[in-house]
Amino acid sequence: MGAMDPIPDPAGGYVGVYHTPFGPSAGGRRAPAADFRISIARSSDLIHWTRVRVLDAVGATMPTLRAIPGNPGYLLAYEKAKAHGGDHVRVRYYRSLADVLDDDAAAQIDLPRLFSPNSNGTPSLSSIRWNGSLEKSVIDISFHYETVTRTGAGPDREALGTLSGFRRWTATKNDNQNDASAIDEHATGHIRDIVRQPHSSTRARANRLGQRSRHNHVHLQLPRDVQRIRRTGLLPDNA
């Protein structure tokens, strides 16, 4: 279990989306993206989690779930592996939390890669303006794109995009963040190796928790190096 993204459940407690490896490579340190799935779980205390449903069974990682302000609906964004290599960002719209728990999406879109033929992913739903309907909505999404070098794929860099009317996708490179990353010794690899910044106190608390799972019941434990997470945003190797 990894990349847990919890939000409050209107009925009480919390719901959270996360990814897990499966198959022969599940025990390895670097399982391929195709060998991950995303699921949704419930918790009463942010510590013990029970899986409700698998939301995408193959090639899905780094999910994030957000309630739509002023609307009963929810948005799910995650990194989806393409059949012929590379990942892209996929966004789903659900009319209610019950529909999320049933995996009954009303709409779905795969966002095109604009800055590189390599992977895009690690999405974060930065802003949701509903404007009365999905067709009028404006959704801001931050994400990473994998750069291109002479020898192949390069380090990940940040970008910001806007999905308008759930059909038109535009994006710009986040040059300020990328300039800072270029001189950061920890940011020469992939964004998926870095904990995303919390959107709320629940996200912050969950991101500070190490992870251990067994079947559908998940128990989270505090890592040994919490201060390192707070200082750099990086998960310890043993978390």
C-alpha positions as a printed Julia matrix, in Angstrom:
239×3 Matrix{Float64}:
   0.0     0.0     0.0
   1.42    3.36   -0.99
   0.61    7.0    -1.8
  -2.45    7.04    0.45
  -4.56   10.18   -0.12
  -7.25   10.46    2.6
 -10.16   12.9     2.76
 -13.06   13.2     5.24
 -16.06   10.96    4.64
 -19.33   12.97    4.96
 -20.82   10.0     6.82
 -17.96   10.06    9.36
 -14.39    8.87    9.35
 -12.29    8.96    6.21
 -12.01    7.55    2.72
  -8.71    7.27    0.91
  -7.32    6.17   -2.43
  -3.94    4.45   -2.77
  -1.92    2.16   -5.01
  -0.48   -1.31   -4.43
   1.8    -3.57   -6.48
   0.62   -7.0    -7.54
   1.86   -9.97   -9.53
   5.34  -11.52   -9.66
   7.13   -8.17   -9.21
   5.11   -7.09   -6.16
   7.93   -7.84   -3.74
  10.55   -5.98   -5.74
  11.81   -2.48   -5.02
  11.05   -1.23   -8.56
   7.9    -2.93   -9.82
   6.9    -1.7   -13.32
   3.99    0.74  -13.52
   1.82   -1.9   -15.22
   2.02   -4.01  -12.04
   0.19   -1.48   -9.85
  -3.52   -1.0    -9.14
  -5.44    1.71   -7.31
  -8.13    1.12   -4.68
 -10.36    3.01   -2.26
 -10.55    2.24    1.46
 -12.33    3.48    4.58
 -11.02    4.29    8.04
 -12.35    5.67   11.31
  -8.96    6.8    12.65
  -6.49    7.25    9.72
  -4.56    4.29   11.11
  -6.6     1.18   10.28
  -7.95    0.92    6.74
 -10.3    -1.55    5.04
 -10.36   -1.75    1.29
 -13.76   -1.21   -0.32
 -13.04   -1.63   -4.01
 -10.33   -1.69   -6.67
 -10.84    1.34   -8.92
  -8.35    0.46  -11.68
  -6.88   -3.02  -11.65
  -3.89   -2.67  -13.99
  -1.27    0.01  -14.61
  -2.6     2.65  -12.2
  -0.63    4.64   -9.59
  -0.5     7.89   -7.58
  -4.27    8.49   -7.15
  -5.83   11.59   -5.63
  -9.51   12.09   -4.75
 -11.31   15.41   -4.14
 -14.88   16.41   -3.38
 -16.31   19.0    -5.78
 -17.12   22.17   -3.81
 -20.85   22.87   -3.67
 -21.66   19.61   -5.45
 -22.12   15.98   -4.33
 -19.68   14.78   -6.97
 -16.02   13.74   -6.74
 -12.99   13.86   -9.0
 -10.33   11.15   -9.14
  -7.01   11.75  -10.89
  -4.18    9.25  -11.22
  -1.24    8.12  -13.32
  -2.21    5.52  -15.93
   0.31    3.35  -17.77
  -0.08    3.25  -21.55
  -0.02   -0.07  -23.37
   2.94    0.96  -25.54
   5.03    2.6   -22.82
   4.91    5.8   -20.82
   2.2     7.08  -18.46
  -0.4     9.82  -18.73
  -2.84   11.47  -16.33
  -6.38   10.07  -16.23
  -9.27   11.98  -14.62
 -12.66   10.54  -13.65
 -15.85   12.27  -12.54
 -18.24   10.54  -10.14
 -21.68   11.93   -9.29
 -21.41   10.94   -5.61
 -19.18    9.22   -3.07
 -21.45    6.17   -3.35
 -20.6     6.04   -7.05
 -16.87    6.22   -6.21
 -17.25    3.31   -3.8
 -19.09    1.39   -6.57
 -16.57    2.55   -9.21
 -19.41    3.92  -11.32
 -17.77    6.85  -13.12
 -19.98    9.23  -15.1
 -17.09   10.55  -17.24
 -13.43    9.87  -17.88
 -10.67   11.57  -19.85
  -7.02   10.75  -20.58
  -4.94   13.93  -20.74
  -2.47   14.18  -23.65
   1.24   14.55  -22.96
   2.3    18.04  -24.06
   5.95   18.5   -23.05
   7.52   15.1   -23.54
   6.75   11.74  -25.16
   7.74   10.16  -21.85
   5.6     9.71  -18.76
   3.29   12.31  -17.21
   1.85   11.65  -13.77
   1.67   12.31  -10.01
  -1.39   14.55  -10.47
  -2.75   16.89   -7.81
  -6.17   18.53   -8.09
  -5.17   22.08   -7.22
  -8.5    23.84   -7.85
 -12.03   22.8    -8.85
 -14.52   25.37  -10.15
 -17.77   23.61  -10.98
 -19.69   26.54  -12.49
 -22.95   24.61  -12.47
 -22.04   21.56  -14.55
 -19.25   19.3   -15.75
 -19.41   20.98  -19.18
 -18.69   24.37  -17.57
 -16.18   23.18  -14.99
 -12.58   24.4   -14.76
 -10.15   22.02  -13.07
  -6.54   22.98  -12.31
  -4.12   20.07  -12.09
  -0.44   20.03  -11.23
   1.6    17.08  -12.51
   5.09   15.97  -13.5
   6.49   15.28  -16.93
   9.54   13.11  -17.58
  12.12   15.04  -19.6
  14.08   13.78  -22.6
  17.88   13.48  -22.69
  20.31   12.23  -25.33
  20.39    8.84  -23.65
  16.65    8.49  -22.98
  14.3     9.58  -20.22
  15.56   12.35  -17.95
  14.53   13.69  -14.54
  10.94   14.65  -13.79
   9.89   18.29  -13.85
   6.73   20.09  -12.7
   3.89   21.51  -14.8
   0.5    23.11  -14.24
  -2.54   22.41  -16.39
  -6.22   23.37  -16.75
  -8.99   21.02  -17.86
 -11.91   23.11  -19.16
 -15.35   21.62  -19.69
 -13.83   18.19  -19.1
 -12.6    18.22  -22.72
 -10.0    20.96  -23.36
  -6.55   20.5   -21.79
  -3.88   23.18  -21.66
  -0.69   23.28  -19.58
   2.46   25.27  -18.88
   5.78   24.31  -17.37
   6.23   25.38  -13.76
   9.55   27.11  -14.37
   9.9    28.49  -10.83
   9.58   25.02   -9.32
  11.77   23.47  -12.01
  14.54   26.01  -11.43
  14.51   25.13   -7.73
  14.46   21.4    -8.49
  17.48   21.69  -10.77
  19.67   22.64   -7.81
  18.02   20.31   -5.3
  20.11   17.2    -4.75
  16.95   15.18   -4.07
  15.16   16.14   -7.3
  17.34   14.51   -9.95
  15.1    11.47  -10.26
  11.36   10.93  -10.38
   8.57   12.85   -8.68
   6.9     9.55   -7.81
   9.76    9.06   -5.32
   8.73   12.22   -3.44
   5.76   12.62   -1.11
   3.22   15.07   -2.53
   2.56   18.19   -0.53
  -0.51   17.75    1.71
  -3.78   19.42    0.74
  -5.11   19.18    4.28
  -4.2    18.17    7.8
  -5.43   14.64    7.07
  -3.17   14.41    4.02
  -0.24   15.71    6.03
  -0.8    13.21    8.82
  -1.16   10.28    6.44
   1.94   11.26    4.47
   3.96   11.05    7.69
   2.92    7.48    8.26
   4.91    4.45    7.2
   2.97    1.66    5.59
   2.34   -2.04    6.18
  -0.57   -3.99    4.71
  -2.07   -7.44    5.05
  -4.93   -8.56    2.81
  -7.66   -5.88    2.73
  -6.95   -4.6     6.23
  -4.21   -2.02    6.45
  -2.35   -0.79    9.51
  -0.12    2.29    9.22
   2.88    2.78   11.49
   4.95    5.89   12.2
   8.33    5.81   10.39
  11.58    6.03   12.3
  12.62    9.26   10.61
   9.63   11.6    10.71
  11.88   14.67   10.86
  13.41   13.75    7.51
   9.98   13.75    5.9
   9.17   17.13    7.4
  12.49   18.59    6.31
  12.81   17.28    2.75
   9.44   15.8     1.8
  11.16   12.49    1.02
  10.05    9.14    2.34
  12.82    7.24    4.16
  14.01    4.13    2.33
  12.64    1.94    5.12
   9.2     3.58    5.28
